[in-house]
Amino acid sequence: MKPDTISFIVPCYNCSLTIDATLSSVLDSNLMEGDEIILVDDASTDDTYQKLVSYQASYPFIKVLRHHINKGSAAAGRNTGIDHS
């Protein structure tokens, strides 16, 4: 029987300076086959989205979603992230 999979949902807003440390921590956890990382950019105005896309290009289990208007962390994390997990 295949173990349960995990979706790590990370809401992101103007976190260009901290996203590397955050993703490093998640990537260092013991990810299993089938686990995924969902990064939801909530209309950042810095280069956060570009960094997220760069991670997505390097790791096939990372999904990047983007809001074009800021909806707040609840919408980014709970709603959009969960809808795509």
Secondary structure, 3 states (H helix, E strand, C coil): CCCCCCEEEEEECCCCCCHHHHHHHHHHCCCCCCCEEEEEEECCCCCHHHHHHHHHHHCCCEEEEEECCCCCHHHHHHHHHHHCC
